[in-house]
């Protein structure tokens, strides 16, 4: 028997709820990331989370700041005397990351600064650097020989820690485990700087510790600064028509969905397990068959279910007569086959077994009783005739 709609809903509602939750939190995450691009680190914003104060300090030092929001504009603005700041590297698709990396390599120099990148963007934009886990943002000592860090002294660093296998890399502002939260990697003609947090660039934190000095030295190493604020509506993310919905979901959500599928499969195996044959349990009370029959009859009577009661009586009689008459199970309830076989055994033209076995439902309780008597009498006659036929 095929499952009903209610059974399908009961079996799949948990997986459906998990899928909807995954989509909801994925969209929410993307919106939050998009919102922070133009508010938390906008060099034109005077809000506490903005970076207008840093942009003005850079301007006083002769550094011009150009704000871009697309990968094409950022790649076109990169030159050997340019510092490229990518505020949210993880928001870039692999296609955008590769486009940006090629532009910085072809420029023949300059500096690229990445804020709080994870493994999803480090592999292309900062080869040899790996994500080592989150850490608290707090005042840390420089603890390295990088001139910018030595001159700045203590600064508010943290957020994300990293490890690296790149030769000649400078690791500063280390955590208790010894992992740096600021990395500088030399390249052929320039360098790449990885910062574990963006807080020291914001207006409200710029005058704390050596934040201003460190930010000015990292972003003011060249006369031109390209301030790249990635956005979700960048057409470069969809060039070539190769991007799908799954490509836009962060890697962490893909792994979470895979774990949910594995958990659902294990739960299905657990619920469907069979540890052995069915064990019959003792009933707390034994009910006689006659009492059960009488109780069911009372329920039929209370519900005026004469048609259902009559059909139950006829079905039971047909099931008992069929083996006696040699009727196969597939034709037990065929009106023509069973009735013809019964009529042949009765040898009585005045009796019509078809009405008794397949007739209309009784009109009242008295008719139901007569039907029960007729069925009983019919069955007795067949049994008697069959016994006589046995030599």
C-alpha positions in Angstrom: 0.0 0.0 0.0 1.4 3.4 -1.0 2.0 5.9 1.9 -0.5 8.6 2.5 0.2 12.3 2.4 0.2 12.5 6.2 2.8 9.7 6.4 5.0 11.4 3.9 4.8 14.7 5.8 5.6 12.9 9.1 8.7 11.2 7.6 10.1 14.2 5.7 9.2 17.2 7.8 12.4 17.1 9.9 14.7 17.1 6.7 12.5 19.8 5.2 12.9 22.0 8.3 16.6 21.4 8.3 16.9 22.5 4.7 14.8 25.6 5.2 16.9 26.5 8.2 20.1 26.1 6.2 18.8 28.4 3.4 17.5 31.0 5.9 20.8 31.2 7.8 22.8 31.2 4.6 20.9 34.2 3.3 21.1 35.9 6.7 24.8 35.4 6.7 25.2 36.9 3.2 23.1 39.9 4.1 25.1 40.6 7.3 28.4 40.3 5.3 27.0 42.6 2.7 25.8 45.1 5.2 29.2 45.4 6.9 31.0 46.1 3.6 29.7 49.7 3.2 29.2 50.6 6.9 31.8 49.1 9.1 34.8 50.0 7.0 33.7 52.7 4.6 36.4 55.5 4.4 33.7 58.0 3.7 31.7 57.2 6.9 32.2 59.3 10.1 30.3 56.7 12.2 32.2 54.9 15.0 32.5 51.8 12.8 33.6 53.8 9.7 37.1 54.6 8.6 36.9 58.3 7.6 39.5 59.4 10.2 42.1 57.0 8.8 41.4 58.2 5.2 41.9 61.8 6.3 45.2 61.0 8.1 46.4 59.2 5.0 45.4 62.2 2.8 47.5 64.5 5.1 50.4 62.2 4.4 50.0 62.6 0.7 48.2 59.2 0.1 45.2 59.4 -2.2 42.3 57.0 -1.5 40.1 55.6 -4.2 37.0 53.6 -3.1 35.9 50.8 -5.5 33.1 48.2 -5.1 33.7 45.9 -8.1 36.5 43.5 -8.9 37.1 45.0 -12.3 37.6 48.5 -10.9 39.9 47.1 -8.2 42.0 45.2 -10.7 42.2 48.2 -13.1 43.4 50.5 -10.3 46.3 48.3 -9.2 49.7 49.7 -10.1 53.3 49.2 -8.8 52.9 52.2 -6.5 49.5 51.2 -5.1 48.3 49.6 -1.9 45.2 47.4 -2.4 43.0 47.0 0.7 40.4 44.2 0.5 38.0 44.6 3.4 36.0 41.3 3.1 38.1 38.8 1.1 35.8 35.9 1.9 32.9 37.6 0.1 34.8 37.2 -3.2 34.0 34.1 -5.4 37.0 32.0 -6.6 36.6 33.8 -10.0 37.0 37.2 -8.4 39.9 36.1 -6.2 41.8 34.8 -9.3 41.0 38.0 -11.2 42.4 40.1 -8.4 45.5 38.0 -7.8 46.4 38.1 -11.5 46.1 41.9 -11.5 48.4 42.3 -8.5 51.0 39.9 -10.1 50.9 41.7 -13.4 51.2 45.1 -11.8 54.8 44.2 -10.9 54.7 45.4 -7.3 52.6 47.1 -4.7 51.0 45.8 -1.5 47.9 43.9 -0.9 46.2 44.0 2.6 43.6 41.4 3.5 41.3 41.9 6.5 40.3 38.8 8.4 40.5 36.2 5.6 39.7 32.5 6.0 41.0 29.5 4.1 38.3 30.1 1.4 40.3 33.2 0.2 43.8 32.6 1.6 44.6 29.9 -0.9 44.5 32.3 -3.8 45.2 35.7 -2.4 47.8 34.7 0.2 49.4 31.3 -0.8 51.1 29.5 2.1 49.0 31.1 4.8 46.4 29.0 6.8 43.6 29.8 9.2 44.5 28.8 12.8 41.3 29.7 14.6 39.6 32.7 16.3 41.2 34.7 19.1 40.2 37.7 21.2 40.9 41.2 20.0 43.1 42.8 22.7 46.2 44.8 23.2 49.2 42.8 22.1 52.9 43.3 21.8 54.5 43.5 18.4 57.0 40.7 19.1 58.6 40.8 15.6 61.2 42.7 13.6 58.7 44.2 11.1 59.6 47.9 11.1 56.0 49.0 11.0 55.1 46.9 14.0 58.2 47.9 15.9 57.5 51.6 15.4 53.8 51.2 16.3 54.4 49.2 19.4 51.4 47.7 21.2 48.2 47.6 19.2 44.7 46.1 19.3 45.1 42.9 17.3 43.5 39.5 17.3 40.3 38.3 15.7 41.9 35.5 13.7 45.2 33.8 14.1 47.2 32.3 11.2 50.1 30.0 10.4 52.4 30.1 7.4 54.9 28.0 5.5 56.1 30.9 3.3 59.8 31.8 3.5 60.8 35.2 4.8 57.3 35.9 6.3 57.0 38.3 9.3 54.6 37.2 12.0 53.6 39.8 14.6 51.2 40.2 17.5 51.1 36.6 18.4 48.6 34.7 20.5 49.3 32.6 23.6 49.7 29.6 21.3 52.4 31.5 19.3 50.3 32.1 16.1 50.5 35.5 14.6 47.5 37.8 14.0 49.5 40.0 11.5 51.5 38.4 8.7 53.6 40.0 6.0 54.6 37.8 3.1 57.1 39.1 0.6 56.3 38.6 -3.1 58.4 39.0 -6.3 58.1 42.9 -6.3 55.8 43.7 -3.4 54.2 42.1 -0.4 50.9 40.8 1.0 49.7 41.7 4.5 47.2 39.6 6.4 45.4 41.2 9.3 43.3 39.1 11.7 40.9 42.0 12.5 39.6 45.2 11.1 38.9 47.0 14.4 42.1 49.1 14.4 41.0 50.8 11.2 37.7 52.0 12.6 37.2 55.6 13.8 36.3 54.6 17.4 39.6 52.5 17.8 42.0 54.5 15.8 43.4 56.5 18.8 43.9 53.5 21.0 47.4 52.2 21.6 49.5 52.2 18.4 46.5 51.5 16.1 46.8 54.7 14.1 50.6 54.3 13.6 50.3 50.7 12.5 47.3 51.4 10.2 49.1 54.4 8.6 52.3 52.4 7.9 50.5 49.4 6.5 48.1 51.4 4.2 50.4 54.3 3.5 53.4 52.5 2.1 52.6 53.7 -1.4 51.2 57.1 -2.6 47.9 55.5 -3.8 45.5 53.4 -1.8 42.7 51.4 -3.5 40.0 50.7 -0.9 38.0 47.8 -2.1 34.6 47.2 -0.6 33.3 43.9 -2.1 29.5 43.8 -2.8 27.1 41.0 -3.6 25.8 42.7 -6.8 29.3 42.7 -8.5 28.8 41.4 -12.1 32.3 39.9 -12.0 31.0 37.1 -9.7 28.7 35.8 -12.5 30.9 36.3 -15.6 30.8 33.3 -18.0 27.5 32.0 -16.5 29.4 29.3 -14.5 28.2 30.4 -11.1 25.3 28.5 -9.5 23.4 28.9 -6.2 25.7 26.4 -4.5 28.8 28.3 -5.6 27.5 31.4 -3.6 27.0 29.5 -0.4 30.0 29.7 2.0 32.0 26.4 2.3 31.1 26.1 6.0 27.4 25.8 5.1 28.1 23.1 2.5 29.9 21.0 5.1 27.1 21.6 7.6 24.5 20.4 5.1 26.6 17.3 4.4 26.7 16.6 8.1 23.0 17.0 8.4 22.5 14.4 5.5 24.8 11.9 7.3 23.0 12.4 10.6 19.6 11.9 8.9 20.9 8.7 7.2 22.1 7.4 10.6 18.8 8.3 12.2 16.9 6.4 9.4 19.1 3.3 9.9 18.6 3.5 13.7 14.8 3.8 13.4 14.6 1.0 10.8 16.9 -1.5 12.6 15.8 -5.1 13.2 17.6 -6.8 16.1 15.9 -10.2 15.7 12.6 -11.9 15.2 9.4 -10.4 16.6 8.8 -11.4 20.2 5.3 -12.1 21.3 4.4 -10.4 24.5 1.8 -11.5 27.0 -1.3 -9.5 27.1 -2.4 -8.1 30.5 -5.8 -9.7 30.1 -7.3 -12.4 27.9 -10.5 -11.6 26.1 -12.7 -14.3 24.8 -13.4 -14.3 21.1 -17.1 -14.2 21.7 -16.8 -11.1 23.9 -14.7 -9.3 21.3 -17.3 -10.2 18.6 -20.1 -8.9 20.7 -18.2 -5.7 21.5 -17.6 -5.0 17.9 -21.2 -5.7 17.0 -22.3 -3.2 19.6 -20.0 -0.6 18.1 -21.6 -1.3 14.6 -25.0 -1.0 16.1 -24.3 2.3 17.9 -23.0 3.8 14.7 -25.8 2.4 12.5 -23.1 0.8 10.4 -25.4 -2.0 9.0 -23.7 -1.9 5.6 -20.3 -2.4 7.1 -21.5 -5.1 9.4 -23.2 -6.9 6.6 -20.1 -6.7 4.4 -18.0 -8.1 7.3 -20.4 -11.1 7.6 -20.4 -11.7 3.8 -16.6 -11.4 3.5 -16.0 -13.9 6.3 -18.5 -16.4 4.7 -16.9 -16.0 1.2 -13.5 -16.6 2.7 -14.6 -19.8 4.4 -16.6 -21.2 1.4 -13.9 -20.6 -1.2 -11.5 -23.3 -0.1 -14.3 -25.8 0.1 -15.4 -25.1 -3.5 -11.8 -24.9 -4.9 -12.0 -21.2 -5.7 -8.5 -19.5 -5.9 -7.9 -16.6 -3.6 -7.8 -14.1 -6.4 -11.5 -14.9 -7.3 -12.9 -15.2 -3.8 -14.8 -11.9 -4.0 -15.7 -12.1 -7.7 -19.6 -12.1 -7.6 -20.0 -14.4 -10.6 -17.4 -17.1 -9.8 -18.2 -17.9 -6.2 -22.0 -17.6 -6.6 -22.0 -19.9 -9.6 -20.0 -22.5 -7.7 -22.3 -22.3 -4.7 -25.4 -22.6 -6.9 -23.9 -25.8 -8.5 -23.4 -27.4 -5.1 -26.9 -26.5 -3.8 -28.9 -28.1 -6.7 -31.8 -25.9 -5.6 -33.1 -23.4 -8.2 -35.2 -21.6 -5.6 -32.1 -20.4 -3.7 -30.1 -17.5 -5.2 -26.7 -17.4 -3.5 -25.7 -14.3 -5.4 -28.2 -12.1 -3.3 -27.0 -13.7 -0.1 -23.3 -13.4 -0.8 -23.2 -10.1 -2.8 -26.6 -8.4 -2.3 -27.4 -4.9 -1.2 -27.0 -3.8 2.4 -29.9 -4.5 4.8 -32.4 -1.7 5.4 -32.8 -2.3 9.2 -31.6 -4.4 12.1 -34.1 -7.1 11.4 -32.9 -7.5 7.9 -29.3 -7.7 9.2 -30.3 -10.6 11.5 -32.0 -12.4 8.6 -28.9 -12.0 6.5 -26.7 -13.5 9.3 -29.1 -16.5 9.5 -29.2 -16.9 5.7 -25.4 -16.9 5.5 -25.1 -19.4 8.3 -27.7 -21.7 6.7 -26.0 -21.4 3.3 -22.6 -22.3 4.8 -24.1 -25.3 6.7 -25.7 -26.6 3.5 -22.5 -26.4 1.6 -20.6 -28.2 4.3 -23.3 -30.9 4.5 -23.2 -31.5 0.7 -19.4 -31.6 0.7 -19.3 -34.2 3.4 -21.9 -36.4 1.5 -19.8 -36.1 -1.6 -16.8 -37.6 0.2 -16.8 -41.4 -0.5 
